[in-house]
Amino acid sequence: MSTQLWWVNPETMVVSPAALALLSEQERAQHQRFIPPKKRHEYLATRVLVRSVLGRALDVEPQTLQFTANAWGRPTLWPPAPLHFNVSHTDGLLVCLVSPNPEIGVDTERLARATDLLALAPNVFAPQELSDLAALPAGEQAHRAVWLWTLKESYIKARGMGMALALDGFAFRFDTDRVRLEVSPALEDDGARWQFQTHQLGLHCVSTAMAGPMEDLLPVRQFHP
Ligand SMILES: CC(C)(COP(=O)(O)OP(=O)(O)OC[C@H]1O[C@@H](n2cnc3c(N)ncnc32)[C@H](O)[C@@H]1OP(=O)(O)O)[C@@H](O)C(=O)NCCC(=O)NCCS
C-alpha cells in the first residue's frame, strides 16, 4: 500500500452504537472520562477513523486492532504490523496519515489561527525561521507562520518524541520550489532525508513529513463513516 492521507470533519460523524462497538473496552472507558462534549466526540471520531482506515488496509475487523504507545505517547499498532499511522485533530478536521513507512508525521491547524500563531513565533520558531519570517512583507507573515507551525509539528510527530525535541534545534527554509529542513547536530538527524508536503483542505492547512525518497503528491481521501 502506498502512503495515503485521510480526512474527515468530525462533526459529520455520529455517536452510534456501531461506532462505539469499534472501540476497545479501555477506549470506551476513556471516552466516558472526557468531560467537554467536543473533546469526547473528537476522541471517538479519531478512534473510528484510525480503526476503520487501518482495518480496511490490513483486511482485518477494525475492532480487533490493538495499540501501544512509545515512551513519548505516540500510538502504534501492536503487535507490530507493516502499516503505520499518525493523526492530527483541530476544530472541524481530523486527519490520518497511513503508510508502510514508520517515519511519518502529520499536523493540521485552522488557517484562521495564523495571527495567533504568529504571536507565538518568538517562543517556538528557530532563529533562522524567525529571520526568514521577518524578511517577508508584513501581510505574508501570518500565513507563513501557520504553515511553519504545522511543518514543525509534522517533523516532531514523525520523530515520535513530542516536545522532547527542541523546537529551535531544527529550521524549515522555504526555497522557491520546495521546503527544506536544517537540523542542528544535537538532534542527530539529517534534514536532507526528509520530504514534506503541504495541503490546504478547505479552511485548514495540513503538513506531512516522511523520511525517505521523494514520493508523488499524496493521495488525499475523504473518509465516509
Ligand atoms: C504531543 C504532540 C504530538 C501533540 O500535538 P498536537 O498538535 O497538540 O495535537 P495533534 O492533534 O496534532 O496530535 C495529537 C495526536 O498525535 C499522536 N501523538 C501523541 N504523541 C505523539 C508523539 N510523541 N509523536 C507522534 N504522535 C503523537 C496521537 O495520536 C494524538 O492523538 P490521540 O491522542 O487522539 O491519539 C506534540 O507535538 C505537542 O505537544 N505539541 C505541542 C504544541 C506546540 O507547542 N507546538 C509547537 C509547534 S512549532
The ligand as an SDF file (V2000), in Angstrom:
LIG
                    3D

 48 50  0  0  0  0  0  0  0  0999 V2000
    2.2910   15.5560   21.6830 C   0  0  0  0  0  0  0  0  0  0  0  0
    2.0670   16.3240   20.4290 C   0  0  0  0  0  0  0  0  0  0  0  0
    2.2350   15.3150   19.3290 C   0  0  0  0  0  0  0  0  0  0  0  0
    0.6330   16.9080   20.3560 C   0  0  0  0  0  0  0  0  0  0  0  0
    0.3850   17.5380   19.1680 O   0  0  0  0  0  0  0  0  0  0  0  0
   -0.8710   18.4950   18.9630 P   0  0  0  0  0  0  0  0  0  0  0  0
   -0.5520   19.3970   17.8300 O   0  0  0  0  0  0  0  0  0  0  0  0
   -1.2650   19.1100   20.2610 O   0  0  0  0  0  0  0  0  0  0  0  0
   -2.0770   17.5360   18.5950 O   0  0  0  0  0  0  0  0  0  0  0  0
   -2.4410   16.7590   17.2460 P   0  0  0  0  0  0  0  0  0  0  0  0
   -3.9070   16.7170   17.1840 O   0  0  0  0  0  0  0  0  0  0  0  0
   -1.7280   17.2870   16.0550 O   0  0  0  0  0  0  0  0  0  0  0  0
   -1.8550   15.2950   17.5040 O   0  0  0  0  0  0  0  0  0  0  0  0
   -2.3240   14.5100   18.5260 C   0  0  0  0  0  0  0  0  0  0  0  0
   -2.1160   13.0540   18.1250 C   0  0  0  0  0  0  0  0  0  0  0  0
   -0.7290   12.8080   17.9100 O   0  0  0  0  0  0  0  0  0  0  0  0
   -0.4310   11.4700   18.3020 C   0  0  0  0  0  0  0  0  0  0  0  0
    0.7170   11.5410   19.2070 N   0  0  0  0  0  0  0  0  0  0  0  0
    0.7390   11.6250   20.5660 C   0  0  0  0  0  0  0  0  0  0  0  0
    2.0250   11.6550   20.9910 N   0  0  0  0  0  0  0  0  0  0  0  0
    2.8010   11.6000   19.8920 C   0  0  0  0  0  0  0  0  0  0  0  0
    4.2060   11.5840   19.6870 C   0  0  0  0  0  0  0  0  0  0  0  0
    5.0780   11.6100   20.7050 N   0  0  0  0  0  0  0  0  0  0  0  0
    4.6830   11.5130   18.4170 N   0  0  0  0  0  0  0  0  0  0  0  0
    3.8200   11.4560   17.3710 C   0  0  0  0  0  0  0  0  0  0  0  0
    2.4690   11.4660   17.5100 N   0  0  0  0  0  0  0  0  0  0  0  0
    1.9760   11.5400   18.7540 C   0  0  0  0  0  0  0  0  0  0  0  0
   -1.6730   10.8960   18.9530 C   0  0  0  0  0  0  0  0  0  0  0  0
   -2.2980   10.0220   18.0250 O   0  0  0  0  0  0  0  0  0  0  0  0
   -2.5420   12.1150   19.2170 C   0  0  0  0  0  0  0  0  0  0  0  0
   -3.9170   11.9080   19.0570 O   0  0  0  0  0  0  0  0  0  0  0  0
   -4.7520   10.9880   20.0680 P   0  0  0  0  0  0  0  0  0  0  0  0
   -4.3050   11.3910   21.4410 O   0  0  0  0  0  0  0  0  0  0  0  0
   -6.1800   11.3040   19.7720 O   0  0  0  0  0  0  0  0  0  0  0  0
   -4.3790    9.5830   19.7040 O   0  0  0  0  0  0  0  0  0  0  0  0
    3.1630   17.3910   20.4390 C   0  0  0  0  0  0  0  0  0  0  0  0
    3.6680   17.6560   19.1830 O   0  0  0  0  0  0  0  0  0  0  0  0
    2.8600   18.6030   21.2530 C   0  0  0  0  0  0  0  0  0  0  0  0
    2.6350   18.5580   22.4440 O   0  0  0  0  0  0  0  0  0  0  0  0
    2.8020   19.7600   20.6780 N   0  0  0  0  0  0  0  0  0  0  0  0
    2.5010   20.9880   21.4370 C   0  0  0  0  0  0  0  0  0  0  0  0
    2.1940   22.1530   20.5850 C   0  0  0  0  0  0  0  0  0  0  0  0
    3.3860   23.0750   20.3490 C   0  0  0  0  0  0  0  0  0  0  0  0
    3.8700   23.7830   21.2010 O   0  0  0  0  0  0  0  0  0  0  0  0
    3.8520   23.0860   19.0930 N   0  0  0  0  0  0  0  0  0  0  0  0
    4.8960   23.9320   18.6440 C   0  0  0  0  0  0  0  0  0  0  0  0
    4.9210   23.8680   17.1350 C   0  0  0  0  0  0  0  0  0  0  0  0
    6.0610   24.9580   16.4190 S   0  0  0  0  0  0  0  0  0  0  0  0
  1  2  1  0
  2  3  1  0
  2  4  1  0
  2 36  1  0
  4  5  1  0
  5  6  1  0
  6  7  2  0
  6  8  1  0
  6  9  1  0
  9 10  1  0
 10 11  2  0
 10 12  1  0
 10 13  1  0
 13 14  1  0
 14 15  1  0
 15 16  1  0
 15 30  1  0
 16 17  1  0
 17 18  1  0
 17 28  1  0
 18 19  1  0
 18 27  1  0
 19 20  2  0
 20 21  1  0
 21 22  1  0
 21 27  2  0
 22 23  1  0
 22 24  2  0
 24 25  1  0
 25 26  2  0
 26 27  1  0
 28 29  1  0
 28 30  1  0
 30 31  1  0
 31 32  1  0
 32 33  2  0
 32 34  1  0
 32 35  1  0
 36 37  1  0
 36 38  1  0
 38 39  2  0
 38 40  1  0
 40 41  1  0
 41 42  1  0
 42 43  1  0
 43 44  2  0
 43 45  1  0
 45 46  1  0
 46 47  1  0
 47 48  1  0
M  END
$$$$
